[in-house]
Amino acid sequence: MNDNELLIEKFKTQKILDDIAEHDLAQYVSNTHARIEALAARLELKLTYGTPTNKAGAA
């Protein structure tokens, strides 16, 4: 494993968030989304997301 301090901290944080979600991926995503929304509101950011295109149907 890489000893990069940033990666080590990233993995620690992901483990904590996984433990909070009790290893439920849907809950992990939901918790993460809620944290991002709260942070965006606090920083007065407007987050927008693109819509994926249907490349199979476009051909």
N, C-alpha and C positions, 0 to 999 in steps of 0.2 A: 504494500500500500504506500502511496505517496505521503510523505511527511509534511506536505504543505499545510501550514497553520490554518489557512482559510478553509481548505477542504475538511480538515479535522473538525473545525467549528461547525461547518455545514452539516456534517454527519451527526454530530452531537445534537444539533438543533432538530434535525429530522427525526432522530430517535426519540427525543422528548415529545415532539408533536405526535409521533406514532403512538407512543405510550398514552398520551392524553386521549387519542381517538380509539384506544383499546384495539389497535391493529385492524381497524375497519377503514378500508380505503375510502369509501364514500364519506365517512365521518371526517377523515383526514382532509379530504378535498373541501368539504363544507366548512370546516374550521379554518382552513387556510384562506378560503375565499372571504369569510367573514372578517378575518384579521386584515386582509388587504383592503377590503371596503372601508373598514374603520380607519386604517392608516390614510387612505386616500381622502376620506372626509376630513380628518384632522389636518392634513397638509393642503386641503382645498384643491385636490387634483380631481380631474374628471377622466376616468379610465374608460376607454372604448375598446371594443373587441371587434375584429373583422368577422365576416361570415365566410365560412369555407365554400369554395365553389364545387360543383358536382362535375368533376373532370370527365367521369365516365359518360355522363349524359350530354356533355358538350360536344363530343366527337360526332 
